[in-house]
Amino acid sequence: MSGGLSTIDGLLDRISFDPDIFGGKPLIRGRRLAVEHVLDMLAAGDTPAEILDAYPWLEPEDIRACCAYANRIVKNERIELLVLETAV
């Protein structure tokens, strides 16, 4: 597998934010296609080829950028468990 941090950072440059589009959710290159929409399509089983066919302006690197963005978010996520003591 090739790549590295600089490759991921380059992909993340494709992700933008505009408070006037979808309430500021992450977008692909400022277009009206949210990262979450692409991730939803992938999770539903759509192939990258099907997504590219549906959005002719989209590039394969845009789909990879969505995955890289999701990875960056999840990588920094922490779950803290709340432990409640019960009276005995």
Protein Blocks (a to p, Z undefined) as FASTA:
>chain_A
ZZdjklmmmmmmmpccdfkggghpaceehiacdfklmmmmmmnopafklmmmmmmmbcfk
lmmmmmmmmmmmmmmpccddddddddZZ
